[in-house]
Amino acid sequence: MDLKQLKDFPPNFLWGAGISSFQAEGDWRKNGQGRSVIEYTRKEKNTTNFEAGVDFYHHYKEDIKLMKEMGLRAFRISISWTRIFPNGKGKVNRSGVEFYHSVINQLKENHIEPIVTMYHFDYPQALIDEYGGWLDRRSVIDYKNYASFLFNEFGDQVKYWITINEQDHVIKMPDRLGMINAGSYSDTEKEAYIANHNMCVASAEAFNLCHLLLPKAMIGPALSYQVYYPASDNPADVLAADDLSLINQNYLLDLQCRGEYGAVFTKYLVDRGIYPRFPESDLKILKQNCPDFIGVNYYSTDDVTYLASNGKFGKTKGLPIPSQENGVFKKEKNKVLKSTKWGWAIDSIGLRIALQRLYRDYNLPILITENGYSEIEKVSNVDGNETINDKDRIIYLKKHIQSVHEVISEGIPILGYCVWTFMDVISGHSGMNKRYVKVV
Ligand code: BG6
């Protein structure tokens, strides 16, 4: 609906940007850093790997100075687990700890609020080698110990914590779970929901620890949240859009914010024989330990039609995240919205819908942990100056921020907005060609 008047953004609104350790830092396996699954993950042909990143490791002081000049009030970093514990547990690498102290101090000195993600895709390879990582219950203990170390070490400086980045995606990408030989999610669905369960319990343990050790801090997950539109007014498509929303994202928030699997999701897992086994007491841990906010990575929306089983019940297609599942859904191109070169629909109203739905369903404050526009930048010469025309990105950001402004005016508590990104980081799948920031 149209709003008659807009409220001001709250004075303490976290106007920020974000990066992740593996996409930005570089300094690959130097200064004591251990191996992570990122070294083994599937990468598109002819794209850059993450070895050098954009060298944030050596340039963070200049970068933070630039952030200050830009007026950033918050910066979301992720801590590389294997810079702190090269083997995922046990012996601490002091040089990694000092690096993050220095980054956080530098941010604080420049009046930029650090937002710290504890694990953004780069899971320790040593834990995969030892017991299979998230597929084994020991992963909960190791994550809890890692979280406890971070809270004790950085807790006096860091108020905003993010437990796991995009768990909803990680479980559907076998290589990010350390299963490099698996072809696709279809082959590893059962394992995906075991990993998912362990991650949820580990997160609940971290919520609990954070609340005990750092009562003034706030902690939450960051998930990739999309709006799924029925591609037609056929009720079967409406149901498919709801179903996809449940099996891609709400299932996770139901577990983390309500401590329950939910009736429809339980049936989905049981029908496919992939409901994980776990002790009953886990549900108590989940119910008693919920996040303080929901972090949302929002880029686009999708249209959905119902896809009949056709004798292939539950079969999925699409990499890295399924684009269809027989008996549930098939994604379709939206006829109204424009898309980026990577086919991501550009939809600022979708952000408003997403934020409204999240608040309606979970009643928690929301932090927009990622939102941004990707482009293949073309340098052109205007009056003897090399320049990039990034009009489309400016329009994208303006419109998405307008949506945030509208939901704030509707009374929904939004803690902040972190653009992806401030620097020219390497894309998660598409190397250096896919850019989220103008570079000249
Ligand atoms: C999110 C991730 O999924 O999307 C980021 O948290 C990632 O790490 C971002 O960079 C954009 O995706 P991509 O593949 O365009 O880099």
Residues whose N, C-alpha, C, O or C-beta is under 5 A from the ligand:
A	BS01	BG6	S20 I426 S427 G428 H429 S430
